[in-house]
């Protein structure tokens, strides 16, 4: 068994003299390999087990870093997470240092890792991280949009109807929103955003962050749709401004019914529309429900 790195967090022996295991989530470059945190090389060289989303990419990364992996290398990706998690948990319970890396960025953030973290926490195994590159924070920082409050929405659903419903539910979100998207679906995603959030809502498309051909396009969603129609290549992160707070809704019956109908036409379910209208109008949900259903 190899010795844990001297610069990283070291987990000492337990009361019975057995070294406790530790799960290390390590951020990997989202673009240039020079962005790799200094600790990454040391963790790769000394971990007992390196679990990688793509072992071929891991080989290229270690080659670029000039690192030789001395521990066992196993694959850990979406297709084998369920089966591989118990195996890695046993290694952790046996006192091994397990390093988890994904193709880019921080494991478990729209990448494999969440299941293993939950299992490790449930087994009282220490979980730590090697902080580093993050497409979410990088895109947010360069977007030019408010950064004081934000939320990460990951990937939108691929199916048009599901995507529309997800975005309709975000129409009143006041925080800046960050999304991941595949390049070939970027135009469709931006079109759906413009329809659900408004064509004039400010946004930014961040492409190939930190790479040689990095590009950040800023402007109203309708302009970004037009730009994306020409074709988008590379890794994409989309940042969209939050909504301006809505004015309170009048409490007369006609206004309440109209407000529910407006939200339903935007793709929000009736139940969600009733809850939202009741909140903004400051009236009981049951009253709005009875009005809408004629009871």
N, C-alpha and C positions, 0 to 999 in steps of 0.2 A: 504494500500500500504506500502511495506517495505521500509526502509531507505537504500539508496545506501551505499556500503562499504566505510569506511573512508579512506582506503589505496588506493583505486582505483580512476580513474578519475570520478569526480562528475559533472553531468550536472545540472546546476542551472535552476531557473525559467525563462521563457521567459518574454517579455515585458508585456504580459497580465496576468502574475502571475501564469501561468500553467507550471508545471515542464516539461521540454523537455525530450523526450525519448532518449535512447541511445542503440545502438546495440553493444554487446560485443562478439567478436569472441575469444573463449578460446581454446588454445591448450591443448590436453589431452595426456597422456603417450602413446608412441609407443611400450613400452615394460613394464618395471617395474613401478609399481604405484608410487614408490618413486621418479620417475622422474617428477612427477606432479609439476608445478610451485606453490609456496606458495599461490599466489592470487586465484588460481582456487577454492580452498575450500571456501573461503570467497564469491566469486562471485556466486557459486552454492547455498550457504546458503541464499543469500540476493536478488537474482534476482526476479523480478516480474514474469517473464516467462522464463522457461528453455526449449529451443527447442533442441531435441536430435535426432541424426541419428538413434539410437537404444535405446529405453527406458529401455530395459532389461540390456544392457551394462551400461547405466547410473546408474541404481540401484546398480549394482555391484561396479561401480566406487565410488559412494557416500558412500557405505558401507565400502569399503576399506579405504576411506579418513575419515570416521567417521563424515560425513556431513548429516544434515537433510535439504532437500529442502523444503522451505516454500512457494515458488511460484508455479504457474501452470506449469505442465510438459506436453509438446506436442511433438509429433513425427514430424521430419522434415528430410525426406530422398528422394532419387531420384524419387521415385514413386509418392510423394505428394507435391514436391517442388512448382510446378506451382499453385496448389490450396491453399497451406498453406501460401505462401508468402504474399498475400494480407491481410490475417488474422493477421499475425505478424506485417505487416506494420501498420495496424490500431492500434495495441497495442503500437507501437512506437510513433505514432502520438498522442496517448492519454497520453503520458508521462511515459510509462512504460520502465523498464530496461529489455531488452531481451538478454538472454545469449544463444549463439549458440555453441553446442559442437558436434563433430562427434566421430566416433569410436576410432580414433587415429590420432594424429597430429593436424595440423591447419585446421579449416573449410575453405572451398572453394578451397583448393589446392588438386585437384582430389577428392574432397569430396563435399557434399552439402554445399551451402552457397553463391555461386556467385550471384544467382538470388536475394537473399535477400539483399546482399550488394548493388547491382545496384539499387534496388528499394529504399533502404534507402537513398542512395546518391542522387537519383533523387528527393526524398521528402525532401531533406535538413535536414535529420536526422543524428546525429553524429554517426560515426562508429569508434570503437576502438578495441583493442585486448589485450588479456592476452598472451604474448609471451611464448613459451615453446618448447616442443619436436617437432622435424621435421625430418622425415625419409630422406628427400631430403638432408638437410645440414649435417646430421649425416653420411650418406653414402658417401657423397662427401668428408667429412673431413677424414674418415678412409680409403678411397679407395687407397690413395697413388698416385693419378693422379692429374694433375694440377688443382688448385682451383682459380687461379687469374681471369679466365673468364669461366663461365659455363652457360648451359641452361637446363631447366627442360622440358622434353617431355611427361610427364605423362604416361598413358598406351598406348601401341601400338595397332592398330586395330587387332581384332581377326582373320579376314579373311586373308588368306595367301597373296592374291594379293594386298589387300590394305596395308598390313603390309610391303610388299616388296617395294611398291611405296613410302610409308612414309620414309623408311630407305634410299632408293635411293636418295631422296631429301635431306638427311642429310649426304651424302657421303663426301661432301666438307666442312661440318661444322667444324670450327677450334676450337670451344669451347668444353670443356669437357661436355658430355651429361649425364643426369640422367633420368632413366626410372623407373616406377613402373611396376611390372608384377605379375601375379598370379603364384603360384608354379607349377601348372600342365601345364602351357604354357611357362615356363622358357626355356626349351630345344629348343622349336620351335623358341622362340624369339632370343636366342643366335645364333642359326643356321642361321636365316635370317640376323642377324647383321653381322656374319662372311661373308656371301655371298655378302652383299651390301657394307660393310665397309672394308672388307679384313680380312682374317683369322689371320693375325699377329697384328691386331689392339689391343692395350692393353685395358683390362677391369677389372671390379671387380664386383662380385655378393655378395651383403650384405644380409644376411639372419637372421631373428629374432633379429634385432638390439636392443641392451640393455637388451635382455632377457637372461635367464640362458644358453640357447643353441645358443647364438650368434655365427655366423660364417661369415668370410669374405674370399672369394676365389679370388685371383688375378692372372692374367696371360693373354696370348693371347686369343682372342675369341675362336679360335679352341680348345684350352685346356679346356676352360670353357664349351664348348659344350659337350666335352667328360665327364667332371665331372657331368654335369646336366643330362646326359643320364641315370645315376644310380637312378634318382628320386630326386626331391627337395620338401622340406616341409617348411611350415611357410611363414611369410611375406617376400617378396623379393623386393629389390631395386637394379637396375643394373646401374653401372657407366661405361662409355666408353670414352676413350681418343678422343680428337678432331683430325681432319685430319691435316697432314702436308700441308702447303700451296702449291697449284699446281703451276708449272711453267707456265709462259705466253705461250699462244698458237700462233704458227706461223700464219701469215695472208694470206698465199697462199691458193688458192681454195681447193687443195687436203687436206691440214691440217685441214681446217675449216670443210669440209664435214666429215672427219674421226673423228674429235672430237665430232660432233653432233651424229654420228652413235654410237660411243662408249658409250655415255651417254644414248642413247635410249636403247641399249642392256642391260644396267644396270637397266632399269625399269623407267627411267625418261621420262616424256612426251616430244614429239618433241618441243613443245612450250617452255617448261622449259629448254631443252637442248640448243635451239637456244639462249635464253637469257643468259645462263651461258657462252656459247662459245663466244658470242659477247662481254661480259664483260671482260673475260680473254684475248681476242685477241685485245680488244680496238678498235673494229670496230662497225659500226651501225648495229643494229638488223636486219634492212631491208636487208642489204647486205648478211648477213648469211641466212636469210629466202629465198632470191632469189636464192642463191647457192643451198640450199637443195631442193627447189622445182623446180629447173631448169628453172627459169624465169629470 
